[in-house]
Structures are given as structure tokens and as C-alpha cells.
């Protein structure tokens, strides 16, 4: 109080100032706490995002492995299907099937028959003695047949996946069946590996999504703390 007993306005202002300073101090402590919490959550976010980046690298490698297995699987499937088509063609020839033109044998059937006859004539020519005239006729016949074989060859090989001896259709069919079975086994084996790798990749995708969600959650929480700190700072400035 003043000497005259009246309230001292300076004292009142001092009390008010001290009260406001205490309030501002608490507001600053609250703001600083919000900033620290925001930083802590941001660090968690950064750690999770780093895990996400590392995990994504592993996923990219796993996806490349999966794509390679799929390519291998498709290759075995295509090979199997092509050999089976070749096999059906030869089985048809072995059964004496005619082509769409009617009375003429297909190129494969004619090729097979000519090759068998050529082999038989050449073997007979080498092991059997005969007159010069007969030998000449045989040689001319072999030459004509070989010319026809040359004409048929492009038609025969255009669908050929596995090289087989078409002079013996039964043996060729047996070989193709074995090749088709091997290709199918390789296809099934690749299919199993692809399924196993996909299960592993799917698990990795689920973990990637979890890390992404965790990173987003920490980021939003960090932003929220920083926004609160900004609001608190504005109130301090206003006070």
C-alpha cells in the first residue's frame, strides 16, 4: 500500500505480471512437450519408413524371382503343348490319316515312307550284288526319292519341336511321348515352386502394407503434435 493507505497500482500490476509469467511458463512447457512428442513420433515414423524401404527392396527381388519362375513355367508349358501337337500329328500318320485334300497322304506320312524306302534300298544296294543296269535304276530311284524328300522337308519341320527319326514312326512317337512327359513334369515342378514363392511374396506384401500403415499413422500423429505446438506458441505470443 501507499503511505496514504490506498492500494499501490504498481503492486497490482506486478502481481498480474507474475501471474501471467507463470501462465506463459506453463504454456511454454506444454508447447515444448508437444514439440518433443512430435519429434519422438517423427523418429518412429522415420524408422518405420526406413524398414519399409529395405523391405520393398527385398520384395522387388522376390518379385523378380517369381517372374523368372513364371517365365520358366510358361516355357515348359509351351514346349509340352508343341510336342503334344507334334505327337498327335505323328500318331495320325501312323494310323494312316489322310489330309484335308483327300486322297493324298500328308507330308509327314509321305516323308516317313520315303525315308524308310530310301534306307531299305541303300542297305540292299550295299549288301546285294546285281547287274550294272539294275544298280543304275536303283540309284536313279534313290535320287528321285531324295529329291522328293527335299521338297517335303520344309513342310515336315515347320511344326517339329523335337528332332526324331521319321523313317520309324513308332520309335518317333515313343520318343515324343517321353519328351512331352518330361516337359510336363518340369512344368508341374515349376508350378509348385511358383506357388511356394507366391505364398512367400504374399506374406511379404502383407508386411509391407503393415509398415506403410504404421508409417502413415506415426506421420499423422507427428503432424498433430506439431500443429498443437504451433497453436500453443501462437497463444503464448498473444498472451
ABEGO torsion letter per residue (X at the ends): XBAAGBBBAAAAAAAAAAAAAAAAAAAAAAAAAAAAAAAAAAAAAAAAAAAAAAAAAAAAAAAAAAAAAAAAAAAAAAAAAAAAAAAAAAAAAAAGBBBAAEABBBAAAAAAAAAAAAAAAAAAAAABBBBAAAAAAAAAAAAAAAAAAAAAAAAAAAABABBBBAABAAAAAAAAAAAAAAAAAAAAAAAAAAAAAAAAAAAAAAAAAAAAAAAAAAAAAAAAAAAAAAAAAAAAAAX
